[in-house]
Amino acid sequence: MPVSSNLNLNMDLAFPDAGITFNIAVDGNGGGASSFNLKVTESAGGAPVSITSARSPQLSDWARGYSRWLRRARVTAGHDENGISGTFDEGLTPEQVFAGLREACDMIRQRFELYKSSVLV
């Protein structure tokens, strides 16, 4: 039985009514802390979206709270105009990382499924 596990996951959560797609990557190697990275792109065309008030006040406001909220999903994170990045707590099993990722995705869905028009300026 292996003593360590590798975890590499890339997913896109699309919200076409809001005009954005969240690109999430989780990478873990050898039992250390897995990384969490989130970027936002335009649903139409896939161009990167900066997380600024000038580009999207809703997205900018959400990112500040979301990066703090991620602690509930066992992720220590920060954000800048390029996205949100952080690490899962060290020593988590792949299953625990998946559970945290599910919570992280649920929180995105709860907010952005509600929009019926683009959040982009």
Phi and psi in degrees as a GROMACS rama.xvg file:
@    title "Ramachandran Plot"
@    xaxis  label "Phi"
@    yaxis  label "Psi"
@TYPE xy
-68.7113  149.526  PRO-2
-93.3995  -9.44418  VAL-3
-139.228  161.23  SER-4
-130.538  150.558  SER-5
-107.024  142.958  ASN-6
-137.235  118.725  LEU-7
-136.113  117.252  ASN-8
-139.94  133.885  LEU-9
-128.006  131.841  ASN-10
-143.354  153.529  MET-11
-119.103  127.425  ASP-12
-108.721  107.096  LEU-13
-95.2155  136.994  ALA-14
-129.712  78.4402  PHE-15
-58.7319  -34.8918  PRO-16
-64.2354  -35.4151  ASP-17
-82.3559  -11.73  ALA-18
82.4785  12.0438  GLY-19
-135.062  158.321  ILE-20
-130.615  134.612  THR-21
-95.2358  124.436  PHE-22
-103.008  116.217  ASN-23
-116.711  134.105  ILE-24
-128.557  132.72  ALA-25
-123.77  130.837  VAL-26
-137.148  125.87  ASP-27
-140.155  140.54  GLY-28
-139.798  120.505  ASN-29
75.5502  24.2768  GLY-30
86.2068  -3.04145  GLY-31
-78.2159  -170.315  GLY-32
-70.3952  132.161  ALA-33
-82.1995  143.274  SER-34
-88.1794  152.789  SER-35
-127.012  125.164  PHE-36
-135.323  133.256  ASN-37
-130.392  129.406  LEU-38
-127.519  159.444  LYS-39
-120.112  136.946  VAL-40
-129.015  162.287  THR-41
-71.4064  137.139  GLU-42
-60.5032  -41.5493  SER-43
-92.982  108.645  ALA-44
99.4401  -24.5452  GLY-45
75.967  15.8167  GLY-46
-66.8163  142.465  ALA-47
-61.3652  144.609  PRO-48
-114.626  123.545  VAL-49
-79.5757  142.018  SER-50
-89.8099  79.2278  ILE-51
-133.41  158.457  THR-52
-63.3543  -33.4993  SER-53
-66.2651  -33.333  ALA-54
-87.3406  -38.4749  ARG-55
-163.591  101.187  SER-56
-57.5248  -37.8054  PRO-57
-65.0963  -44.633  GLN-58
-67.4709  -41.581  LEU-59
-62.4897  -45.7951  SER-60
-63.1955  -43.9391  ASP-61
-61.6196  -42.9307  TRP-62
-60.9062  -37.7154  ALA-63
-61.5175  -48.2876  ARG-64
-72.526  -37.9645  GLY-65
-64.4617  -41.6475  TYR-66
-63.2063  -31.573  SER-67
-77.5061  -41.3863  ARG-68
-60.6147  -29.6175  TRP-69
-55.5902  -18.4541  LEU-70
-56.4772  -33.1122  ARG-71
-62.9863  -27.6723  ARG-72
-92.7678  10.1522  ALA-73
69.1992  34.7585  ARG-74
-120.708  130.32  VAL-75
-96.7793  118.997  THR-76
-140.095  162.528  ALA-77
-140.394  172.928  GLY-78
-140.095  156.788  HIS-79
-144.336  -170.74  ASP-80
-67.4172  -15.9887  GLU-81
-90.0754  -17.6279  ASN-82
154.812  -163.49  GLY-83
-121.222  131.488  ILE-84
-138.697  152.803  SER-85
-175.942  -167.335  GLY-86
-135.156  143.252  THR-87
-71.335  156.885  PHE-88
-55.8574  142.454  ASP-89
-67.2784  146.039  GLU-90
86.5846  3.144  GLY-91
-73.9007  144.807  LEU-92
-75.0541  162.09  THR-93
-56.1759  -36.815  PRO-94
-64.5136  -38.0318  GLU-95
-68.5071  -37.6476  GLN-96
-63.5628  -44.1289  VAL-97
-60.0281  -40.5346  PHE-98
-62.7175  -43.0955  ALA-99
-64.5403  -39.6021  GLY-100
-64.8461  -38.7052  LEU-101
-60.2859  -44.5735  ARG-102
-62.0636  -42.488  GLU-103
-61.6537  -41.0088  ALA-104
-69.8433  -39.7282  CYS-105
-59.0199  -40.5338  ASP-106
-65.7287  -37.8538  MET-107
-64.5259  -48.2772  ILE-108
-60.7575  -41.689  ARG-109
-58.9086  -33.6085  GLN-110
-85.8288  -47.7867  ARG-111
-92.9072  -11.7985  PHE-112
-70.195  -20.0559  GLU-113
-74.2267  -24.2324  LEU-114
-74.3171  131.438  TYR-115
-107.869  1.25939  LYS-116
-144.601  164.835  SER-117
-59.4374  140.851  SER-118
-92.5792  1.34793  VAL-119
-91.1801  141.42  LEU-120
